[in-house]
Amino acid sequence: MSLFLAGDAVTVLHDSVMDAAYGIGTGSVREHHTALAEAGGRIYASGMSSKARAVDAAAVGDKAVEFVPPDRLVELIMEADRVVTY
């Protein structure tokens, strides 16, 4: 299970955003992150999007996030049996 974040989505990796973001009917981003991490999911963040928004290893703290180039997204899509965009 993998999650790839790009564009403004990388900002949810900041603790302040993760704690404040809450979708009506979907729950908090923090709850989703915790569930994904506990299930052994991997989080990838677009390196270019992250750099443009000052999201780096220091900003995400102890969260397991891999900052990757765009071609990694293509690889993940090709490796997956399912791709969901929400």
N, CA, C and O atoms as a Maestro MAE file, in Angstrom:
{
 s_m_m2io_version
 :::
 2.0.0
}

f_m_ct {
 s_m_title
 :::
 protein
 m_atom[344] {
  # First column is atom index #
  i_m_mmod_type
  r_m_x_coord
  r_m_y_coord
  r_m_z_coord
  i_m_residue_number
  s_m_chain_name
  s_m_pdb_residue_name
  s_m_pdb_atom_name
  i_m_atomic_number
  :::
  1 25 0.849 -1.163 0.000 1 A "MET " " N  " 7
  2 3 0.000 0.000 0.000 1 A "MET " " CA " 6
  3 2 0.899 1.231 0.000 1 A "MET " " C  " 6
  4 15 1.772 1.380 0.856 1 A "MET " " O  " 8
  5 25 0.674 2.104 -0.968 2 A "SER " " N  " 7
  6 3 1.497 3.301 -1.115 2 A "SER " " CA " 6
  7 2 0.613 4.529 -1.289 2 A "SER " " C  " 6
  8 15 -0.490 4.459 -1.830 2 A "SER " " O  " 8
  9 25 1.129 5.640 -0.818 3 A "LEU " " N  " 7
  10 3 0.468 6.928 -0.985 3 A "LEU " " CA " 6
  11 2 1.494 7.878 -1.582 3 A "LEU " " C  " 6
  12 15 2.590 8.036 -1.046 3 A "LEU " " O  " 8
  13 25 1.133 8.511 -2.701 4 A "PHE " " N  " 7
  14 3 2.022 9.470 -3.336 4 A "PHE " " CA " 6
  15 2 1.373 10.843 -3.226 4 A "PHE " " C  " 6
  16 15 0.246 11.043 -3.679 4 A "PHE " " O  " 8
  17 25 2.085 11.782 -2.625 5 A "LEU " " N  " 7
  18 3 1.587 13.139 -2.470 5 A "LEU " " CA " 6
  19 2 2.345 14.074 -3.405 5 A "LEU " " C  " 6
  20 15 3.569 14.003 -3.516 5 A "LEU " " O  " 8
  21 25 1.603 14.948 -4.073 6 A "ALA " " N  " 7
  22 3 2.222 15.922 -4.972 6 A "ALA " " CA " 6
  23 2 1.471 17.238 -4.860 6 A "ALA " " C  " 6
  24 15 0.373 17.296 -4.307 6 A "ALA " " O  " 8
  25 25 2.077 18.293 -5.391 7 A "GLY " " N  " 7
  26 3 1.445 19.611 -5.334 7 A "GLY " " CA " 6
  27 2 1.226 20.038 -3.892 7 A "GLY " " C  " 6
  28 15 2.041 19.751 -3.016 7 A "GLY " " O  " 8
  29 25 0.108 20.730 -3.656 8 A "ASP " " N  " 7
  30 3 -0.189 21.217 -2.307 8 A "ASP " " CA " 6
  31 2 -0.412 20.095 -1.298 8 A "ASP " " C  " 6
  32 15 -0.360 20.330 -0.091 8 A "ASP " " O  " 8
  33 25 -0.658 18.879 -1.780 9 A "ALA " " N  " 7
  34 3 -0.892 17.757 -0.859 9 A "ALA " " CA " 6
  35 2 0.298 17.481 0.047 9 A "ALA " " C  " 6
  36 15 0.118 16.949 1.142 9 A "ALA " " O  " 8
  37 25 1.506 17.828 -0.378 10 A "VAL " " N  " 7
  38 3 2.674 17.566 0.462 10 A "VAL " " CA " 6
  39 2 2.625 18.358 1.767 10 A "VAL " " C  " 6
  40 15 3.275 17.978 2.740 10 A "VAL " " O  " 8
  41 25 1.874 19.440 1.801 11 A "THR " " N  " 7
  42 3 1.819 20.253 3.025 11 A "THR " " CA " 6
  43 2 1.122 19.533 4.173 11 A "THR " " C  " 6
  44 15 1.278 19.933 5.327 11 A "THR " " O  " 8
  45 25 0.353 18.474 3.884 12 A "VAL " " N  " 7
  46 3 -0.285 17.733 4.985 12 A "VAL " " CA " 6
  47 2 0.737 16.974 5.815 12 A "VAL " " C  " 6
  48 15 0.394 16.443 6.871 12 A "VAL " " O  " 8
  49 25 1.972 16.910 5.367 13 A "LEU " " N  " 7
  50 3 3.011 16.250 6.136 13 A "LEU " " CA " 6
  51 2 3.493 17.082 7.314 13 A "LEU " " C  " 6
  52 15 4.143 16.558 8.219 13 A "LEU " " O  " 8
  53 25 3.179 18.376 7.312 14 A "HIS " " N  " 7
  54 3 3.489 19.230 8.472 14 A "HIS " " CA " 6
  55 2 2.534 18.833 9.603 14 A "HIS " " C  " 6
  56 15 1.333 18.682 9.378 14 A "HIS " " O  " 8
  57 25 3.066 18.665 10.810 15 A "ASP " " N  " 7
  58 3 2.224 18.285 11.950 15 A "ASP " " CA " 6
  59 2 1.059 19.237 12.149 15 A "ASP " " C  " 6
  60 15 -0.054 18.793 12.430 15 A "ASP " " O  " 8
  61 25 1.291 20.536 12.011 16 A "SER " " N  " 7
  62 3 0.221 21.511 12.241 16 A "SER " " CA " 6
  63 2 -0.922 21.324 11.250 16 A "SER " " C  " 6
  64 15 -2.090 21.459 11.615 16 A "SER " " O  " 8
  65 25 -0.593 21.015 10.005 17 A "VAL " " N  " 7
  66 3 -1.630 20.790 8.994 17 A "VAL " " CA " 6
  67 2 -2.306 19.444 9.231 17 A "VAL " " C  " 6
  68 15 -3.530 19.331 9.156 17 A "VAL " " O  " 8
  69 25 -1.500 18.427 9.518 18 A "MET " " N  " 7
  70 3 -2.045 17.091 9.754 18 A "MET " " CA " 6
  71 2 -3.032 17.085 10.917 18 A "MET " " C  " 6
  72 15 -4.049 16.393 10.868 18 A "MET " " O  " 8
  73 25 -2.736 17.849 11.953 19 A "ASP " " N  " 7
  74 3 -3.623 17.902 13.116 19 A "ASP " " CA " 6
  75 2 -4.865 18.747 12.872 19 A "ASP " " C  " 6
  76 15 -5.906 18.508 13.484 19 A "ASP " " O  " 8
  77 25 -4.768 19.730 11.987 20 A "ALA " " N  " 7
  78 3 -5.898 20.631 11.746 20 A "ALA " " CA " 6
  79 2 -6.836 20.140 10.643 20 A "ALA " " C  " 6
  80 15 -8.027 20.454 10.653 20 A "ALA " " O  " 8
  81 25 -6.305 19.375 9.698 21 A "ALA " " N  " 7
  82 3 -7.107 18.956 8.537 21 A "ALA " " CA " 6
  83 2 -8.069 17.841 8.916 21 A "ALA " " C  " 6
  84 15 -7.675 16.809 9.460 21 A "ALA " " O  " 8
  85 25 -9.329 18.073 8.617 22 A "TYR " " N  " 7
  86 3 -10.374 17.115 8.964 22 A "TYR " " CA " 6
  87 2 -11.443 17.171 7.884 22 A "TYR " " C  " 6
  88 15 -12.037 18.221 7.637 22 A "TYR " " O  " 8
  89 25 -11.677 16.047 7.252 23 A "GLY " " N  " 7
  90 3 -12.694 15.995 6.202 23 A "GLY " " CA " 6
  91 2 -14.044 15.602 6.767 23 A "GLY " " C  " 6
  92 15 -14.139 14.690 7.588 23 A "GLY " " O  " 8
  93 25 -15.076 16.280 6.334 24 A "ILE " " N  " 7
  94 3 -16.426 15.943 6.780 24 A "ILE " " CA " 6
  95 2 -16.769 14.554 6.251 24 A "ILE " " C  " 6
  96 15 -16.799 14.324 5.042 24 A "ILE " " O  " 8
  97 25 -17.021 13.649 7.162 25 A "GLY " " N  " 7
  98 3 -17.358 12.282 6.787 25 A "GLY " " CA " 6
  99 2 -16.163 11.384 6.521 25 A "GLY " " C  " 6
  100 15 -16.328 10.185 6.294 25 A "GLY " " O  " 8
  101 25 -14.959 11.947 6.545 26 A "THR " " N  " 7
  102 3 -13.782 11.125 6.263 26 A "THR " " CA " 6
  103 2 -12.804 11.051 7.432 26 A "THR " " C  " 6
  104 15 -11.926 10.187 7.435 26 A "THR " " O  " 8
  105 25 -12.928 11.914 8.403 27 A "GLY " " N  " 7
  106 3 -12.036 11.891 9.558 27 A "GLY " " CA " 6
  107 2 -10.813 12.767 9.369 27 A "GLY " " C  " 6
  108 15 -10.683 13.474 8.370 27 A "GLY " " O  " 8
  109 25 -9.926 12.708 10.338 28 A "SER " " N  " 7
  110 3 -8.758 13.587 10.325 28 A "SER " " CA " 6
  111 2 -7.617 12.989 9.514 28 A "SER " " C  " 6
  112 15 -7.491 11.771 9.388 28 A "SER " " O  " 8
  113 25 -6.807 13.856 8.978 29 A "VAL " " N  " 7
  114 3 -5.628 13.414 8.240 29 A "VAL " " CA " 6
  115 2 -4.700 12.656 9.174 29 A "VAL " " C  " 6
  116 15 -4.078 11.675 8.765 29 A "VAL " " O  " 8
  117 25 -4.599 13.091 10.411 30 A "ARG " " N  " 7
  118 3 -3.743 12.399 11.386 30 A "ARG " " CA " 6
  119 2 -4.200 10.945 11.560 30 A "ARG " " C  " 6
  120 15 -3.367 10.040 11.600 30 A "ARG " " O  " 8
  121 25 -5.508 10.714 11.664 31 A "GLU " " N  " 7
  122 3 -6.023 9.350 11.809 31 A "GLU " " CA " 6
  123 2 -5.672 8.499 10.587 31 A "GLU " " C  " 6
  124 15 -5.292 7.336 10.720 31 A "GLU " " O  " 8
  125 25 -5.802 9.084 9.411 32 A "HIS " " N  " 7
  126 3 -5.479 8.353 8.184 32 A "HIS " " CA " 6
  127 2 -3.988 8.038 8.118 32 A "HIS " " C  " 6
  128 15 -3.597 6.935 7.736 32 A "HIS " " O  " 8
  129 25 -3.163 9.005 8.489 33 A "HIS " " N  " 7
  130 3 -1.715 8.778 8.484 33 A "HIS " " CA " 6
  131 2 -1.345 7.657 9.448 33 A "HIS " " C  " 6
  132 15 -0.560 6.771 9.110 33 A "HIS " " O  " 8
  133 25 -1.914 7.701 10.650 34 A "THR " " N  " 7
  134 3 -1.626 6.678 11.654 34 A "THR " " CA " 6
  135 2 -2.029 5.297 11.151 34 A "THR " " C  " 6
  136 15 -1.266 4.340 11.288 34 A "THR " " O  " 8
  137 25 -3.217 5.187 10.573 35 A "ALA " " N  " 7
  138 3 -3.695 3.897 10.066 35 A "ALA " " CA " 6
  139 2 -2.792 3.382 8.948 35 A "ALA " " C  " 6
  140 15 -2.478 2.192 8.899 35 A "ALA " " O  " 8
  141 25 -2.381 4.263 8.062 36 A "LEU " " N  " 7
  142 3 -1.505 3.868 6.959 36 A "LEU " " CA " 6
  143 2 -0.155 3.390 7.495 36 A "LEU " " C  " 6
  144 15 0.357 2.358 7.063 36 A "LEU " " O  " 8
  145 25 0.415 4.136 8.430 37 A "ALA " " N  " 7
  146 3 1.713 3.774 9.001 37 A "ALA " " CA " 6
  147 2 1.626 2.439 9.747 37 A "ALA " " C  " 6
  148 15 2.515 1.597 9.617 37 A "ALA " " O  " 8
  149 25 0.567 2.245 10.520 38 A "GLU " " N  " 7
  150 3 0.411 0.999 11.279 38 A "GLU " " CA " 6
  151 2 0.199 -0.205 10.372 38 A "GLU " " C  " 6
  152 15 0.547 -1.326 10.741 38 A "GLU " " O  " 8
  153 25 -0.363 0.014 9.196 39 A "ALA " " N  " 7
  154 3 -0.588 -1.074 8.239 39 A "ALA " " CA " 6
  155 2 0.643 -1.352 7.381 39 A "ALA " " C  " 6
  156 15 0.618 -2.237 6.526 39 A "ALA " " O  " 8
  157 25 1.719 -0.599 7.606 40 A "GLY " " N  " 7
  158 3 2.947 -0.815 6.850 40 A "GLY " " CA " 6
  159 2 2.967 -0.116 5.501 40 A "GLY " " C  " 6
  160 15 3.791 -0.435 4.644 40 A "GLY " " O  " 8
  161 25 2.061 0.837 5.312 41 A "GLY " " N  " 7
  162 3 2.011 1.585 4.054 41 A "GLY " " CA " 6
  163 2 3.212 2.494 3.903 41 A "GLY " " C  " 6
  164 15 3.845 2.879 4.885 41 A "GLY " " O  " 8
  165 25 3.517 2.833 2.662 42 A "ARG " " N  " 7
  166 3 4.643 3.715 2.380 42 A "ARG " " CA " 6
  167 2 4.126 5.036 1.853 42 A "ARG " " C  " 6
  168 15 3.176 5.079 1.070 42 A "ARG " " O  " 8
  169 25 4.759 6.114 2.288 43 A "ILE " " N  " 7
  170 3 4.376 7.448 1.842 43 A "ILE " " CA " 6
  171 2 5.509 8.021 1.008 43 A "ILE " " C  " 6
  172 15 6.664 8.066 1.432 43 A "ILE " " O  " 8
  173 25 5.145 8.454 -0.185 44 A "TYR " " N  " 7
  174 3 6.076 9.114 -1.092 44 A "TYR " " CA " 6
  175 2 5.603 10.543 -1.290 44 A "TYR " " C  " 6
  176 15 4.402 10.802 -1.374 44 A "TYR " " O  " 8
  177 25 6.538 11.458 -1.363 45 A "ALA " " N  " 7
  178 3 6.206 12.855 -1.622 45 A "ALA " " CA " 6
  179 2 7.027 13.326 -2.818 45 A "ALA " " C  " 6
  180 15 8.223 13.051 -2.915 45 A "ALA " " O  " 8
  181 25 6.374 14.030 -3.712 46 A "SER " " N  " 7
  182 3 7.082 14.594 -4.854 46 A "SER " " CA " 6
  183 2 8.200 15.489 -4.334 46 A "SER " " C  " 6
  184 15 7.966 16.422 -3.566 46 A "SER " " O  " 8
  185 25 9.405 15.188 -4.765 47 A "GLY " " N  " 7
  186 3 10.545 15.989 -4.331 47 A "GLY " " CA " 6
  187 2 10.444 17.434 -4.791 47 A "GLY " " C  " 6
  188 15 10.781 18.353 -4.045 47 A "GLY " " O  " 8
  189 25 9.978 17.636 -6.027 48 A "MET " " N  " 7
  190 3 9.861 18.994 -6.560 48 A "MET " " CA " 6
  191 2 8.768 19.770 -5.833 48 A "MET " " C  " 6
  192 15 8.966 20.932 -5.478 48 A "MET " " O  " 8
  193 25 7.613 19.137 -5.607 49 A "SER " " N  " 7
  194 3 6.525 19.808 -4.885 49 A "SER " " CA " 6
  195 2 6.944 20.129 -3.462 49 A "SER " " C  " 6
  196 15 6.632 21.197 -2.934 49 A "SER " " O  " 8
  197 25 7.657 19.189 -2.844 50 A "SER " " N  " 7
  198 3 8.098 19.385 -1.460 50 A "SER " " CA " 6
  199 2 9.088 20.535 -1.349 50 A "SER " " C  " 6
  200 15 8.981 21.377 -0.458 50 A "SER " " O  " 8
  201 25 10.045 20.562 -2.257 51 A "LYS " " N  " 7
  202 3 11.044 21.626 -2.233 51 A "LYS " " CA " 6
  203 2 10.390 22.992 -2.414 51 A "LYS " " C  " 6
  204 15 10.761 23.953 -1.740 51 A "LYS " " O  " 8
  205 25 9.418 23.080 -3.321 52 A "ALA " " N  " 7
  206 3 8.741 24.346 -3.590 52 A "ALA " " CA " 6
  207 2 7.921 24.834 -2.401 52 A "ALA " " C  " 6
  208 15 7.621 26.022 -2.291 52 A "ALA " " O  " 8
  209 25 7.561 23.909 -1.511 53 A "ARG " " N  " 7
  210 3 6.703 24.252 -0.364 53 A "ARG " " CA " 6
  211 2 7.425 24.103 0.973 53 A "ARG " " C  " 6
  212 15 6.783 24.058 2.022 53 A "ARG " " O  " 8
  213 25 8.739 24.027 0.942 54 A "ALA " " N  " 7
  214 3 9.571 23.931 2.153 54 A "ALA " " CA " 6
  215 2 9.194 22.729 3.018 54 A "ALA " " C  " 6
  216 15 9.185 22.815 4.246 54 A "ALA " " O  " 8
  217 25 8.886 21.620 2.371 55 A "VAL " " N  " 7
  218 3 8.613 20.377 3.092 55 A "VAL " " CA " 6
  219 2 9.839 19.495 2.887 55 A "VAL " " C  " 6
  220 15 10.115 19.040 1.777 55 A "VAL " " O  " 8
  221 25 10.575 19.260 3.983 56 A "ASP " " N  " 7
  222 3 11.770 18.432 3.904 56 A "ASP " " CA " 6
  223 2 11.800 17.497 5.104 56 A "ASP " " C  " 6
  224 15 10.857 17.470 5.894 56 A "ASP " " O  " 8
  225 25 12.864 16.738 5.245 57 A "ALA " " N  " 7
  226 3 12.966 15.761 6.331 57 A "ALA " " CA " 6
  227 2 12.783 16.418 7.695 57 A "ALA " " C  " 6
  228 15 12.139 15.846 8.575 57 A "ALA " " O  " 8
  229 25 13.338 17.603 7.876 58 A "ALA " " N  " 7
  230 3 13.191 18.301 9.157 58 A "ALA " " CA " 6
  231 2 11.734 18.688 9.406 58 A "ALA " " C  " 6
  232 15 11.258 18.642 10.540 58 A "ALA " " O  " 8
  233 25 11.031 19.069 8.341 59 A "ALA " " N  " 7
  234 3 9.638 19.505 8.479 59 A "ALA " " CA " 6
  235 2 8.691 18.355 8.794 59 A "ALA " " C  " 6
  236 15 7.682 18.561 9.468 59 A "ALA " " O  " 8
  237 25 8.993 17.146 8.321 60 A "VAL " " N  " 7
  238 3 8.077 16.020 8.548 60 A "VAL " " CA " 6
  239 2 8.399 15.246 9.813 60 A "VAL " " C  " 6
  240 15 7.638 14.365 10.213 60 A "VAL " " O  " 8
  241 25 9.520 15.568 10.448 61 A "GLY " " N  " 7
  242 3 9.862 14.927 11.713 61 A "GLY " " CA " 6
  243 2 10.113 13.440 11.555 61 A "GLY " " C  " 6
  244 15 10.847 13.017 10.662 61 A "GLY " " O  " 8
  245 25 9.502 12.651 12.424 62 A "ASP " " N  " 7
  246 3 9.768 11.209 12.430 62 A "ASP " " CA " 6
  247 2 8.869 10.410 11.481 62 A "ASP " " C  " 6
  248 15 8.905 9.180 11.493 62 A "ASP " " O  " 8
  249 25 8.079 11.082 10.675 63 A "LYS " " N  " 7
  250 3 7.232 10.372 9.712 63 A "LYS " " CA " 6
  251 2 8.107 9.723 8.640 63 A "LYS " " C  " 6
  252 15 9.066 10.326 8.159 63 A "LYS " " O  " 8
  253 25 7.769 8.505 8.277 64 A "ALA " " N  " 7
  254 3 8.511 7.789 7.233 64 A "ALA " " CA " 6
  255 2 8.005 8.257 5.876 64 A "ALA " " C  " 6
  256 15 6.982 7.782 5.383 64 A "ALA " " O  " 8
  257 25 8.725 9.182 5.288 65 A "VAL " " N  " 7
  258 3 8.352 9.750 3.985 65 A "VAL " " CA " 6
  259 2 9.579 9.685 3.088 65 A "VAL " " C  " 6
  260 15 10.688 10.024 3.503 65 A "VAL " " O  " 8
  261 25 9.366 9.247 1.854 66 A "GLU " " N  " 7
  262 3 10.450 9.215 0.887 66 A "GLU " " CA " 6
  263 2 10.190 10.298 -0.153 66 A "GLU " " C  " 6
  264 15 9.150 10.291 -0.812 66 A "GLU " " O  " 8
  265 25 11.124 11.220 -0.302 67 A "PHE " " N  " 7
  266 3 11.018 12.295 -1.279 67 A "PHE " " CA " 6
  267 2 11.587 11.779 -2.600 67 A "PHE " " C  " 6
  268 15 12.751 11.387 -2.678 67 A "PHE " " O  " 8
  269 25 10.745 11.787 -3.639 68 A "VAL " " N  " 7
  270 3 11.109 11.115 -4.885 68 A "VAL " " CA " 6
  271 2 10.822 11.985 -6.109 68 A "VAL " " C  " 6
  272 15 10.029 12.924 -6.039 68 A "VAL " " O  " 8
  273 25 11.478 11.664 -7.239 69 A "PRO " " N  " 7
  274 3 11.209 12.377 -8.492 69 A "PRO " " CA " 6
  275 2 9.929 11.843 -9.148 69 A "PRO " " C  " 6
  276 15 9.406 10.809 -8.734 69 A "PRO " " O  " 8
  277 25 9.424 12.545 -10.169 70 A "PRO " " N  " 7
  278 3 8.175 12.157 -10.826 70 A "PRO " " CA " 6
  279 2 8.174 10.738 -11.403 70 A "PRO " " C  " 6
  280 15 7.131 10.085 -11.430 70 A "PRO " " O  " 8
  281 25 9.320 10.263 -11.860 71 A "ASP " " N  " 7
  282 3 9.321 8.931 -12.461 71 A "ASP " " CA " 6
  283 2 8.989 7.832 -11.460 71 A "ASP " " C  " 6
  284 15 8.563 6.746 -11.853 71 A "ASP " " O  " 8
  285 25 9.180 8.102 -10.173 72 A "ARG " " N  " 7
  286 3 8.800 7.108 -9.148 72 A "ARG " " CA " 6
  287 2 7.284 6.935 -9.120 72 A "ARG " " C  " 6
  288 15 6.797 5.827 -8.893 72 A "ARG " " O  " 8
  289 25 6.535 8.009 -9.346 73 A "LEU " " N  " 7
  290 3 5.073 7.902 -9.416 73 A "LEU " " CA " 6
  291 2 4.668 6.985 -10.561 73 A "LEU " " C  " 6
  292 15 3.783 6.144 -10.399 73 A "LEU " " O  " 8
  293 25 5.300 7.139 -11.702 74 A "VAL " " N  " 7
  294 3 4.993 6.282 -12.851 74 A "VAL " " CA " 6
  295 2 5.300 4.826 -12.508 74 A "VAL " " C  " 6
  296 15 4.512 3.938 -12.834 74 A "VAL " " O  " 8
  297 25 6.425 4.572 -11.858 75 A "GLU " " N  " 7
  298 3 6.778 3.207 -11.454 75 A "GLU " " CA " 6
  299 2 5.737 2.626 -10.506 75 A "GLU " " C  " 6
  300 15 5.334 1.473 -10.656 75 A "GLU " " O  " 8
  301 25 5.301 3.423 -9.530 76 A "LEU " " N  " 7
  302 3 4.298 2.942 -8.576 76 A "LEU " " CA " 6
  303 2 2.990 2.585 -9.270 76 A "LEU " " C  " 6
  304 15 2.354 1.587 -8.933 76 A "LEU " " O  " 8
  305 25 2.593 3.399 -10.234 77 A "ILE " " N  " 7
  306 3 1.365 3.127 -10.977 77 A "ILE " " CA " 6
  307 2 1.505 1.824 -11.762 77 A "ILE " " C  " 6
  308 15 0.581 1.012 -11.781 77 A "ILE " " O  " 8
  309 25 2.635 1.623 -12.398 78 A "MET " " N  " 7
  310 3 2.848 0.419 -13.199 78 A "MET " " CA " 6
  311 2 2.926 -0.834 -12.326 78 A "MET " " C  " 6
  312 15 2.548 -1.916 -12.776 78 A "MET " " O  " 8
  313 25 3.407 -0.709 -11.093 79 A "GLU " " N  " 7
  314 3 3.541 -1.852 -10.185 79 A "GLU " " CA " 6
  315 2 2.227 -2.220 -9.502 79 A "GLU " " C  " 6
  316 15 2.068 -3.345 -9.030 79 A "GLU " " O  " 8
  317 25 1.294 -1.288 -9.447 80 A "ALA " " N  " 7
  318 3 0.071 -1.483 -8.655 80 A "ALA " " CA " 6
  319 2 -0.991 -2.282 -9.403 80 A "ALA " " C  " 6
  320 15 -1.112 -2.189 -10.625 80 A "ALA " " O  " 8
  321 25 -1.769 -3.082 -8.636 81 A "ASP " " N  " 7
  322 3 -2.912 -3.729 -9.259 81 A "ASP " " CA " 6
  323 2 -4.101 -2.787 -9.275 81 A "ASP " " C  " 6
  324 15 -5.038 -2.969 -10.052 81 A "ASP " " O  " 8
  325 25 -4.060 -1.771 -8.407 82 A "ARG " " N  " 7
  326 3 -5.131 -0.763 -8.359 82 A "ARG " " CA " 6
  327 2 -4.515 0.599 -8.087 82 A "ARG " " C  " 6
  328 15 -3.531 0.718 -7.357 82 A "ARG " " O  " 8
  329 25 -5.105 1.614 -8.680 83 A "VAL " " N  " 7
  330 3 -4.712 2.999 -8.424 83 A "VAL " " CA " 6
  331 2 -5.983 3.768 -8.131 83 A "VAL " " C  " 6
  332 15 -6.913 3.776 -8.938 83 A "VAL " " O  " 8
  333 25 -6.023 4.412 -6.985 84 A "VAL " " N  " 7
  334 3 -7.202 5.175 -6.585 84 A "VAL " " CA " 6
  335 2 -6.810 6.638 -6.418 84 A "VAL " " C  " 6
  336 15 -5.809 6.956 -5.775 84 A "VAL " " O  " 8
  337 25 -7.598 7.509 -6.995 85 A "THR " " N  " 7
  338 3 -7.408 8.949 -6.807 85 A "THR " " CA " 6
  339 2 -8.669 9.488 -6.189 85 A "THR " " C  " 6
  340 15 -9.767 9.225 -6.680 85 A "THR " " O  " 8
  341 25 -8.528 10.244 -5.113 86 A "TYR " " N  " 7
  342 3 -9.717 10.731 -4.418 86 A "TYR " " CA " 6
  343 2 -9.607 12.211 -4.219 86 A "TYR " " C  " 6
  344 15 -10.509 12.826 -3.649 86 A "TYR " " O  " 8
  :::
 }
 m_bond[343] {
  # First column is bond index #
  i_m_from
  i_m_to
  i_m_order
  :::
  1 1 2 1
  2 2 3 1
  3 3 4 2
  4 3 5 1
  5 5 6 1
  6 6 7 1
  7 7 8 2
  8 7 9 1
  9 9 10 1
  10 10 11 1
  11 11 12 2
  12 11 13 1
  13 13 14 1
  14 14 15 1
  15 15 16 2
  16 15 17 1
  17 17 18 1
  18 18 19 1
  19 19 20 2
  20 19 21 1
  21 21 22 1
  22 22 23 1
  23 23 24 2
  24 23 25 1
  25 25 26 1
  26 26 27 1
  27 27 28 2
  28 27 29 1
  29 29 30 1
  30 30 31 1
  31 31 32 2
  32 31 33 1
  33 33 34 1
  34 34 35 1
  35 35 36 2
  36 35 37 1
  37 37 38 1
  38 38 39 1
  39 39 40 2
  40 39 41 1
  41 41 42 1
  42 42 43 1
  43 43 44 2
  44 43 45 1
  45 45 46 1
  46 46 47 1
  47 47 48 2
  48 47 49 1
  49 49 50 1
  50 50 51 1
  51 51 52 2
  52 51 53 1
  53 53 54 1
  54 54 55 1
  55 55 56 2
  56 55 57 1
  57 57 58 1
  58 58 59 1
  59 59 60 2
  60 59 61 1
  61 61 62 1
  62 62 63 1
  63 63 64 2
  64 63 65 1
  65 65 66 1
  66 66 67 1
  67 67 68 2
  68 67 69 1
  69 69 70 1
  70 70 71 1
  71 71 72 2
  72 71 73 1
  73 73 74 1
  74 74 75 1
  75 75 76 2
  76 75 77 1
  77 77 78 1
  78 78 79 1
  79 79 80 2
  80 79 81 1
  81 81 82 1
  82 82 83 1
  83 83 84 2
  84 83 85 1
  85 85 86 1
  86 86 87 1
  87 87 88 2
  88 87 89 1
  89 89 90 1
  90 90 91 1
  91 91 92 2
  92 91 93 1
  93 93 94 1
  94 94 95 1
  95 95 96 2
  96 95 97 1
  97 97 98 1
  98 98 99 1
  99 99 100 2
  100 99 101 1
  101 101 102 1
  102 102 103 1
  103 103 104 2
  104 103 105 1
  105 105 106 1
  106 106 107 1
  107 107 108 2
  108 107 109 1
  109 109 110 1
  110 110 111 1
  111 111 112 2
  112 111 113 1
  113 113 114 1
  114 114 115 1
  115 115 116 2
  116 115 117 1
  117 117 118 1
  118 118 119 1
  119 119 120 2
  120 119 121 1
  121 121 122 1
  122 122 123 1
  123 123 124 2
  124 123 125 1
  125 125 126 1
  126 126 127 1
  127 127 128 2
  128 127 129 1
  129 129 130 1
  130 130 131 1
  131 131 132 2
  132 131 133 1
  133 133 134 1
  134 134 135 1
  135 135 136 2
  136 135 137 1
  137 137 138 1
  138 138 139 1
  139 139 140 2
  140 139 141 1
  141 141 142 1
  142 142 143 1
  143 143 144 2
  144 143 145 1
  145 145 146 1
  146 146 147 1
  147 147 148 2
  148 147 149 1
  149 149 150 1
  150 150 151 1
  151 151 152 2
  152 151 153 1
  153 153 154 1
  154 154 155 1
  155 155 156 2
  156 155 157 1
  157 157 158 1
  158 158 159 1
  159 159 160 2
  160 159 161 1
  161 161 162 1
  162 162 163 1
  163 163 164 2
  164 163 165 1
  165 165 166 1
  166 166 167 1
  167 167 168 2
  168 167 169 1
  169 169 170 1
  170 170 171 1
  171 171 172 2
  172 171 173 1
  173 173 174 1
  174 174 175 1
  175 175 176 2
  176 175 177 1
  177 177 178 1
  178 178 179 1
  179 179 180 2
  180 179 181 1
  181 181 182 1
  182 182 183 1
  183 183 184 2
  184 183 185 1
  185 185 186 1
  186 186 187 1
  187 187 188 2
  188 187 189 1
  189 189 190 1
  190 190 191 1
  191 191 192 2
  192 191 193 1
  193 193 194 1
  194 194 195 1
  195 195 196 2
  196 195 197 1
  197 197 198 1
  198 198 199 1
  199 199 200 2
  200 199 201 1
  201 201 202 1
  202 202 203 1
  203 203 204 2
  204 203 205 1
  205 205 206 1
  206 206 207 1
  207 207 208 2
  208 207 209 1
  209 209 210 1
  210 210 211 1
  211 211 212 2
  212 211 213 1
  213 213 214 1
  214 214 215 1
  215 215 216 2
  216 215 217 1
  217 217 218 1
  218 218 219 1
  219 219 220 2
  220 219 221 1
  221 221 222 1
  222 222 223 1
  223 223 224 2
  224 223 225 1
  225 225 226 1
  226 226 227 1
  227 227 228 2
  228 227 229 1
  229 229 230 1
  230 230 231 1
  231 231 232 2
  232 231 233 1
  233 233 234 1
  234 234 235 1
  235 235 236 2
  236 235 237 1
  237 237 238 1
  238 238 239 1
  239 239 240 2
  240 239 241 1
  241 241 242 1
  242 242 243 1
  243 243 244 2
  244 243 245 1
  245 245 246 1
  246 246 247 1
  247 247 248 2
  248 247 249 1
  249 249 250 1
  250 250 251 1
  251 251 252 2
  252 251 253 1
  253 253 254 1
  254 254 255 1
  255 255 256 2
  256 255 257 1
  257 257 258 1
  258 258 259 1
  259 259 260 2
  260 259 261 1
  261 261 262 1
  262 262 263 1
  263 263 264 2
  264 263 265 1
  265 265 266 1
  266 266 267 1
  267 267 268 2
  268 267 269 1
  269 269 270 1
  270 270 271 1
  271 271 272 2
  272 271 273 1
  273 273 274 1
  274 274 275 1
  275 275 276 2
  276 275 277 1
  277 277 278 1
  278 278 279 1
  279 279 280 2
  280 279 281 1
  281 281 282 1
  282 282 283 1
  283 283 284 2
  284 283 285 1
  285 285 286 1
  286 286 287 1
  287 287 288 2
  288 287 289 1
  289 289 290 1
  290 290 291 1
  291 291 292 2
  292 291 293 1
  293 293 294 1
  294 294 295 1
  295 295 296 2
  296 295 297 1
  297 297 298 1
  298 298 299 1
  299 299 300 2
  300 299 301 1
  301 301 302 1
  302 302 303 1
  303 303 304 2
  304 303 305 1
  305 305 306 1
  306 306 307 1
  307 307 308 2
  308 307 309 1
  309 309 310 1
  310 310 311 1
  311 311 312 2
  312 311 313 1
  313 313 314 1
  314 314 315 1
  315 315 316 2
  316 315 317 1
  317 317 318 1
  318 318 319 1
  319 319 320 2
  320 319 321 1
  321 321 322 1
  322 322 323 1
  323 323 324 2
  324 323 325 1
  325 325 326 1
  326 326 327 1
  327 327 328 2
  328 327 329 1
  329 329 330 1
  330 330 331 1
  331 331 332 2
  332 331 333 1
  333 333 334 1
  334 334 335 1
  335 335 336 2
  336 335 337 1
  337 337 338 1
  338 338 339 1
  339 339 340 2
  340 339 341 1
  341 341 342 1
  342 342 343 1
  343 343 344 2
  :::
 }
}
